[in-house]
Amino acid sequence: MNKVRRNIYILFALLLFAAALLGEGISLVHANITIGKLEAGQKITIFKGNVHFRQDTLEMYCDSAVYYEKEEYADFDGNVIVLDGLRTLRADKIKYYPSEKTAYCYDHVRIVSDVDSMYAESLVYNFNTRDANAAVNFFARDEKENVEISAEKGEYIDLYRRFTVLNNSVLTRVDTTTSDTLWIYAQKIEYFATDSAKAIASDSVSIIQKELNTTSDTAVYFIDKQIIWLKHKPIATYDKNKLSGKIIKVELDSLEIRKIFSFEDANALETVDSLAGKYNELKAKTIELQIFDNKPQQMIASGNAVSQYYLRNDEGGQGMNIASADTLLLFFTDGEMDSLMIVGGSEGVYYPENYHGEKKIEKR
C-alpha cells in the first residue's frame, strides 16, 4: 500500500511540475528517465539522458536536468546547448529561470552567431533582451570587422550592439589583406559592432601598431573612417619621432599608419643622440607627420612654427640651427630627418658644434 501511495504521489508531483512548466511556456520534449521526489520539503523533478526542453522559440538540450518547483528554476548539467534562432549558447552548467528567460552559465561558456561570439568562465544571458554579463575572463569577437576584445569583466547590450570590457582590457584588429594587427590596451573599452563600428578606450590607454606607440587617457577609433583620435595628455611615437599636443589624430589605410596630426601646442621630437641629449625639436600650432612605406617621409609644422635642428654631414655633427616661420617643412630620407624648408616670414640662428652657451627655442 505504501508503495502504491508513493507512486501516486510521484505521479501527482510530476503532474504539478508539468503544469508549472507549461505555465511558464516551457515543456519537456524528451528525457530517457524522469524521476519526481520530495527533497527538503521541496518538490523536485530529475531528468536524465538526452534531455530536451522547449520554450517558445528556445530549444534546450543537456545530459541531465533538475527542476526546483519552489524556486522555479532548472539546473541543466552536461553538454548544455540552448538555441534561440540567432545565437547558440553552450556551457557545462546552466541555472535557468523560465519566467525571466535568464540563464546563469558556468564553465566553458560560449555564445556564437554568424556575426559575433562571446566566451567566458561565467556569464548571465537574458534571452528576452539578448544581453550578456560576464564576471570572469570575458572574450568577444566581431566577425565583420575582425575585432576581438577581452578583459576580466564584460557585458553586451544587444539594443546598441555594444560590448563593454573592464580591467586589463585589450582590443585587437587584424587586416585580412596584410595581416597587420592593431592593439589597444586600456582599463575600459567600449566597442560598438554596428555598421559604423567604433571603439572608445579610456583610462591608461596604449595603442600599438608596428612602429606606432601611443599613450593617452582617452582614444576613439572609428573603424570605417580609419581614424583614431587621442585626447587628454596624448603622445604618439613613430620610429624616432615623438609627437604631443592637446589632441592627436592618426589616419590609417588598411591598418598602415599614413598620417599623424598634433593639434594645439603641438610638439615633435626626433632622437638624434639620446646619450648626448640631442633631439631635433619642432613646435607649432599644428604638426603633421606623413608616413610612406612604414617610414617618416615629411613633417609639416603650421602656425608660429619653431624648429631646433641639428646639422650633420658625412663628417659628423655640424652644429645646430634654430629657425622660426609661418610654416616649416622637414624632409626625411630612409626615416632620418635630412633637410628643412622655411616658408613665410622666417628667422634663424645658427650655433656651431663647439658652442656651449644657452640655446633657446621659443614660439614666435
ROBA-429853 format. One record per residue (C-alpha): x negated, y negated, z; residue number from 1. Coordinates in steps of 0.1 Angstrom, whole numbers. Each point is the difference from the previous one (the first is absolute). Layout:
@x=X y=Y z=Z i=NUM
...
# end
This chain:
@x=0 y=0 z=0 i=1
@x=-28 y=-24 z=9 i=2
@x=-16 y=8 z=-34 i=3
@x=32 y=-8 z=-18 i=4
@x=4 y=-33 z=19 i=5
@x=-36 y=-9 z=-8 i=6
@x=5 y=6 z=-37 i=7
@x=32 y=-20 z=1 i=8
@x=-18 y=-29 z=17 i=9
@x=-28 y=1 z=-25 i=10
@x=25 y=-1 z=-28 i=11
@x=18 y=-29 z=16 i=12
@x=-32 y=-19 z=5 i=13
@x=-10 y=5 z=-36 i=14
@x=34 y=-13 z=-11 i=15
@x=-4 y=-31 z=21 i=16
@x=-35 y=-5 z=-14 i=17
@x=12 y=4 z=-35 i=18
@x=28 y=-26 z=6 i=19
@x=-26 y=-24 z=14 i=20
@x=-22 y=4 z=-30 i=21
@x=29 y=-5 z=-23 i=22
@x=10 y=-30 z=20 i=23
@x=-33 y=-16 z=-9 i=24
@x=3 y=10 z=-36 i=25
@x=-26 y=28 z=4 i=26
@x=5 y=36 z=-7 i=27
@x=-19 y=33 z=1 i=28
@x=-6 y=14 z=-35 i=29
@x=-20 y=30 z=10 i=30
@x=-20 y=17 z=29 i=31
@x=-10 y=36 z=3 i=32
@x=8 y=1 z=37 i=33
@x=23 y=-23 z=21 i=34
@x=0 y=2 z=38 i=35
@x=21 y=-20 z=24 i=36
@x=-7 y=-3 z=37 i=37
@x=2 y=-21 z=31 i=38
@x=-32 y=-16 z=13 i=39
@x=-3 y=-23 z=30 i=40
@x=37 y=-6 z=-3 i=41
@x=-2 y=-10 z=-36 i=42
@x=13 y=19 z=-30 i=43
@x=-27 y=6 z=-25 i=44
@x=-1 y=19 z=-33 i=45
@x=-31 y=16 z=-15 i=46
@x=-5 y=6 z=-37 i=47
@x=-28 y=22 z=-13 i=48
@x=-12 y=9 z=-35 i=49
@x=5 y=-20 z=-32 i=50
@x=20 y=-27 z=17 i=51
@x=18 y=-24 z=-22 i=52
@x=22 y=-29 z=11 i=53
@x=18 y=-26 z=-21 i=54
@x=12 y=-35 z=9 i=55
@x=14 y=-22 z=-28 i=56
@x=-28 y=-2 z=-26 i=57
@x=-26 y=14 z=25 i=58
@x=-13 y=36 z=-4 i=59
@x=-19 y=12 z=31 i=60
@x=-21 y=32 z=1 i=61
@x=-22 y=15 z=27 i=62
@x=-11 y=34 z=15 i=63
@x=21 y=-5 z=32 i=64
@x=22 y=-26 z=17 i=65
@x=16 y=-6 z=33 i=66
@x=31 y=-23 z=5 i=67
@x=6 y=-16 z=34 i=68
@x=37 y=-9 z=2 i=69
@x=-1 y=-24 z=29 i=70
@x=-28 y=-22 z=-14 i=71
@x=13 y=6 z=-35 i=72
@x=-33 y=6 z=-17 i=73
@x=-18 y=29 z=-17 i=74
@x=-36 y=12 z=2 i=75
@x=-13 y=12 z=-34 i=76
@x=-31 y=21 z=2 i=77
@x=-24 y=15 z=-25 i=78
@x=-3 y=-11 z=-37 i=79
@x=26 y=-27 z=4 i=80
@x=11 y=-16 z=-33 i=81
@x=27 y=-27 z=-4 i=82
@x=11 y=-12 z=-34 i=83
@x=20 y=-32 z=-4 i=84
@x=0 y=-3 z=-38 i=85
@x=-28 y=-25 z=-1 i=86
@x=-26 y=12 z=25 i=87
@x=-11 y=33 z=13 i=88
@x=-9 y=1 z=37 i=89
@x=-22 y=28 z=14 i=90
@x=-12 y=6 z=35 i=91
@x=-9 y=28 z=24 i=92
@x=27 y=-11 z=25 i=93
@x=30 y=-24 z=-2 i=94
@x=24 y=-12 z=27 i=95
@x=31 y=-10 z=-20 i=96
@x=30 y=-22 z=11 i=97
@x=28 y=6 z=-24 i=98
@x=22 y=-30 z=11 i=99
@x=-29 y=-24 z=-7 i=100
@x=-15 y=20 z=-29 i=101
@x=-34 y=-6 z=18 i=102
@x=-28 y=25 z=0 i=103
@x=-29 y=0 z=25 i=104
@x=-27 y=18 z=-18 i=105
@x=-32 y=16 z=14 i=106
@x=-32 y=15 z=-13 i=107
@x=-10 y=-2 z=-37 i=108
@x=28 y=-23 z=-9 i=109
@x=2 y=-10 z=-37 i=110
@x=27 y=-19 z=-19 i=111
@x=-4 y=1 z=-38 i=112
@x=19 y=-15 z=-29 i=113
@x=-8 y=-8 z=-36 i=114
@x=-11 y=-36 z=9 i=115
@x=-16 y=3 z=34 i=116
@x=-11 y=23 z=28 i=117
@x=-5 y=-2 z=38 i=118
@x=-20 y=22 z=24 i=119
@x=-3 y=0 z=38 i=120
@x=-4 y=22 z=30 i=121
@x=32 y=-14 z=15 i=122
@x=27 y=-20 z=-18 i=123
@x=36 y=-11 z=4 i=124
@x=21 y=-1 z=-32 i=125
@x=35 y=-12 z=-4 i=126
@x=19 y=15 z=-30 i=127
@x=26 y=-28 z=0 i=128
@x=-25 y=-29 z=-4 i=129
@x=-29 y=21 z=-13 i=130
@x=-22 y=-19 z=25 i=131
@x=-30 y=17 z=16 i=132
@x=-21 y=-7 z=31 i=133
@x=-32 y=18 z=8 i=134
@x=-19 y=0 z=33 i=135
@x=-30 y=21 z=-8 i=136
@x=-24 y=-1 z=-31 i=137
@x=22 y=-15 z=-27 i=138
@x=-9 y=2 z=-37 i=139
@x=21 y=-11 z=-30 i=140
@x=-5 y=-2 z=-37 i=141
@x=16 y=-20 z=-28 i=142
@x=-2 y=21 z=-32 i=143
@x=6 y=-28 z=-24 i=144
@x=-28 y=-23 z=11 i=145
@x=-24 y=27 z=13 i=146
@x=1 y=-17 z=34 i=147
@x=-7 y=19 z=32 i=148
@x=4 y=-14 z=36 i=149
@x=-8 y=16 z=33 i=150
@x=-3 y=-10 z=37 i=151
@x=7 y=13 z=35 i=152
@x=36 y=-11 z=-2 i=153
@x=24 y=-8 z=-29 i=154
@x=36 y=-6 z=-11 i=155
@x=19 y=-1 z=-32 i=156
@x=31 y=-22 z=-6 i=157
@x=18 y=12 z=-31 i=158
@x=21 y=-31 z=-6 i=159
@x=-31 y=-20 z=-8 i=160
@x=-22 y=29 z=-10 i=161
@x=-24 y=-13 z=26 i=162
@x=-27 y=21 z=17 i=163
@x=-15 y=-15 z=32 i=164
@x=-31 y=16 z=16 i=165
@x=-17 y=-10 z=32 i=166
@x=-33 y=6 z=18 i=167
@x=-31 y=8 z=-22 i=168
@x=20 y=-5 z=-32 i=169
@x=-14 y=8 z=-34 i=170
@x=13 y=-6 z=-35 i=171
@x=-17 y=15 z=-30 i=172
@x=9 y=-5 z=-37 i=173
@x=-16 y=20 z=-28 i=174
@x=0 y=-12 z=-36 i=175
@x=9 y=29 z=-23 i=176
@x=-21 y=-11 z=-29 i=177
@x=-33 y=-9 z=18 i=178
@x=4 y=19 z=33 i=179
@x=-11 y=-32 z=18 i=180
@x=14 y=-2 z=35 i=181
@x=10 y=-30 z=21 i=182
@x=0 y=4 z=38 i=183
@x=19 y=-22 z=24 i=184
@x=-7 y=4 z=38 i=185
@x=21 y=-18 z=26 i=186
@x=19 y=5 z=33 i=187
@x=33 y=-5 z=-18 i=188
@x=10 y=6 z=-37 i=189
@x=34 y=-5 z=-15 i=190
@x=4 y=15 z=-34 i=191
@x=30 y=-6 z=-23 i=192
@x=5 y=28 z=-25 i=193
@x=22 y=-21 z=-23 i=194
@x=-2 y=-9 z=-36 i=195
@x=-21 y=-30 z=11 i=196
@x=-21 y=20 z=24 i=197
@x=-21 y=-18 z=25 i=198
@x=-19 y=5 z=33 i=199
@x=-3 y=-23 z=29 i=200
@x=-29 y=7 z=24 i=201
@x=-6 y=-18 z=33 i=202
@x=-24 y=1 z=30 i=203
@x=-36 y=7 z=-7 i=204
@x=4 y=4 z=-38 i=205
@x=-28 y=14 z=-21 i=206
@x=1 y=8 z=-37 i=207
@x=-26 y=20 z=-20 i=208
@x=-3 y=6 z=-37 i=209
@x=-35 y=8 z=-14 i=210
@x=-20 y=-32 z=6 i=211
@x=29 y=-19 z=16 i=212
@x=3 y=-2 z=37 i=213
@x=25 y=-24 z=17 i=214
@x=11 y=-8 z=35 i=215
@x=29 y=-21 z=11 i=216
@x=29 y=-1 z=25 i=217
@x=26 y=5 z=-28 i=218
@x=0 y=13 z=-35 i=219
@x=28 y=3 z=-26 i=220
@x=-5 y=24 z=-29 i=221
@x=24 y=-5 z=-30 i=222
@x=-5 y=33 z=-19 i=223
@x=19 y=-9 z=-32 i=224
@x=-17 y=-34 z=-2 i=225
@x=-34 y=15 z=10 i=226
@x=-7 y=-29 z=24 i=227
@x=-12 y=1 z=36 i=228
@x=4 y=-31 z=23 i=229
@x=-21 y=-2 z=31 i=230
@x=10 y=-24 z=28 i=231
@x=-11 y=-11 z=34 i=232
@x=-38 y=0 z=2 i=233
@x=-6 y=18 z=-33 i=234
@x=-34 y=11 z=-12 i=235
@x=-7 y=18 z=-33 i=236
@x=-34 y=15 z=-7 i=237
@x=-8 y=12 z=-35 i=238
@x=-35 y=14 z=-6 i=239
@x=-23 y=-27 z=15 i=240
@x=27 y=-27 z=-1 i=241
@x=20 y=-10 z=30 i=242
@x=31 y=-22 z=-4 i=243
@x=20 y=-16 z=27 i=244
@x=28 y=-27 z=3 i=245
@x=35 y=-5 z=13 i=246
@x=15 y=23 z=-26 i=247
@x=-16 y=26 z=-24 i=248
@x=15 y=15 z=-31 i=249
@x=-13 y=31 z=-16 i=250
@x=11 y=9 z=-36 i=251
@x=-3 y=36 z=-12 i=252
@x=4 y=19 z=-33 i=253
@x=6 y=37 z=5 i=254
@x=-16 y=-4 z=34 i=255
@x=-31 y=-15 z=-15 i=256
@x=-8 y=-34 z=17 i=257
@x=2 y=-28 z=-26 i=258
@x=1 y=-32 z=19 i=259
@x=-3 y=-12 z=36 i=260
@x=13 y=-35 z=9 i=261
@x=-6 y=-19 z=33 i=262
@x=23 y=-29 z=7 i=263
@x=-4 y=-30 z=24 i=264
@x=-33 y=-4 z=17 i=265
@x=-14 y=26 z=-23 i=266
@x=-35 y=13 z=7 i=267
@x=-22 y=24 z=-19 i=268
@x=-33 y=16 z=10 i=269
@x=-23 y=21 z=-21 i=270
@x=-28 y=18 z=18 i=271
@x=-35 y=-9 z=-14 i=272
@x=-22 y=12 z=29 i=273
@x=19 y=11 z=31 i=274
@x=-32 y=5 z=20 i=275
@x=-11 y=-36 z=-8 i=276
@x=35 y=-13 z=5 i=277
@x=2 y=-12 z=-36 i=278
@x=35 y=-3 z=-15 i=279
@x=14 y=-18 z=-30 i=280
@x=30 y=-19 z=13 i=281
@x=29 y=-16 z=-17 i=282
@x=28 y=-22 z=15 i=283
@x=30 y=-14 z=-17 i=284
@x=38 y=-3 z=2 i=285
@x=3 y=31 z=-22 i=286
@x=-25 y=27 z=-10 i=287
@x=6 y=26 z=-27 i=288
@x=-22 y=31 z=-4 i=289
@x=4 y=18 z=-33 i=290
@x=-11 y=36 z=-2 i=291
@x=-7 y=21 z=-31 i=292
@x=-10 y=37 z=-1 i=293
@x=-2 y=0 z=38 i=294
@x=-25 y=-28 z=1 i=295
@x=3 y=-37 z=8 i=296
@x=0 y=-20 z=-32 i=297
@x=9 y=-36 z=8 i=298
@x=10 y=-21 z=29 i=299
@x=19 y=-33 z=-4 i=300
@x=2 y=-25 z=29 i=301
@x=26 y=-27 z=-5 i=302
@x=7 y=-31 z=21 i=303
@x=-28 y=-18 z=19 i=304
@x=-23 y=29 z=-8 i=305
@x=-34 y=2 z=17 i=306
@x=-27 y=27 z=-6 i=307
@x=-32 y=11 z=18 i=308
@x=-19 y=20 z=-26 i=309
@x=-34 y=17 z=3 i=310
@x=-20 y=-2 z=-32 i=311
@x=-20 y=30 z=-11 i=312
@x=-21 y=11 z=-30 i=313
@x=-23 y=29 z=-8 i=314
@x=-26 y=-14 z=24 i=315
@x=24 y=-1 z=29 i=316
@x=18 y=-28 z=20 i=317
@x=-1 y=-35 z=-15 i=318
@x=17 y=-19 z=27 i=319
@x=37 y=-9 z=6 i=320
@x=24 y=-24 z=-17 i=321
@x=30 y=-16 z=16 i=322
@x=26 y=-13 z=-25 i=323
@x=35 y=-15 z=3 i=324
@x=25 y=-7 z=-27 i=325
@x=37 y=2 z=-9 i=326
@x=-6 y=35 z=-14 i=327
@x=-29 y=24 z=3 i=328
@x=-4 y=31 z=-22 i=329
@x=-24 y=28 z=11 i=330
@x=-9 y=27 z=-24 i=331
@x=-12 y=35 z=8 i=332
@x=-23 y=25 z=-18 i=333
@x=2 y=37 z=11 i=334
@x=19 y=-12 z=31 i=335
@x=-27 y=-25 z=10 i=336
@x=6 y=-38 z=-1 i=337
@x=-24 y=-15 z=-26 i=338
@x=13 y=-34 z=-11 i=339
@x=22 y=-29 z=10 i=340
@x=20 y=-25 z=-21 i=341
@x=12 y=-33 z=15 i=342
@x=31 y=-16 z=-14 i=343
@x=11 y=-36 z=8 i=344
@x=-14 y=-26 z=24 i=345
@x=-31 y=19 z=11 i=346
@x=-26 y=-6 z=27 i=347
@x=-29 y=22 z=9 i=348
@x=-30 y=4 z=23 i=349
@x=-30 y=23 z=-6 i=350
@x=-20 y=15 z=28 i=351
@x=-33 y=17 z=-9 i=352
@x=-8 y=35 z=12 i=353
@x=-24 y=-12 z=28 i=354
@x=24 y=-27 z=13 i=355
@x=8 y=6 z=37 i=356
@x=21 y=-30 z=8 i=357
@x=38 y=-1 z=5 i=358
@x=21 y=10 z=-29 i=359
@x=36 y=-10 z=-2 i=360
@x=30 y=13 z=-19 i=361
@x=31 y=-21 z=6 i=362
@x=32 y=-7 z=-19 i=363
@x=1 y=-31 z=-20 i=364
# end
